[in-house]
Amino acid sequence: MPTEERRIIFTDAEVVTAVQALYQRSKQIFPPGNVWNVTISEDNGCQIDCDVVDAKGRRDRVTVAGEGLAAALILHCMLHKIPLPAKAQKGLMIVRGQLALNIILPGSDQKLIEVDR
């Protein structure tokens, strides 16, 4: 059976929103201020670094990688009612410089029903 592959590509702003939502859900504090730089790399399986500057000019960096980053994107999809199949394999990749959630649906073992023509 064929295997289906889907890819959801996120903007930097969507990734930051996803990470902030994950922090909020896990009761961690995302540094207050404006995110002024977002770097996406393939470190640790895929990683995002957000540079945050507060009103007093203090800088902080938030780094999220691997499973935590995947969890943030999955949570973002759930909050925005983007359907994700529960049984699919999910992974991260970078596509044209943007972070993507790759979804692989295994082929079905069910037989097709023949229809008379």
Beta strands, then each sheet from edge to edge (+ up, - down):
strand 1: 4-9
strand 2: 34-41
strand 3: 47-53
strand 4: 59-65
strand 5: 89-95
strand 6: 98-105
sheet 1: 1+ 6- 5+
sheet 2: 2+ 3- 4+
end
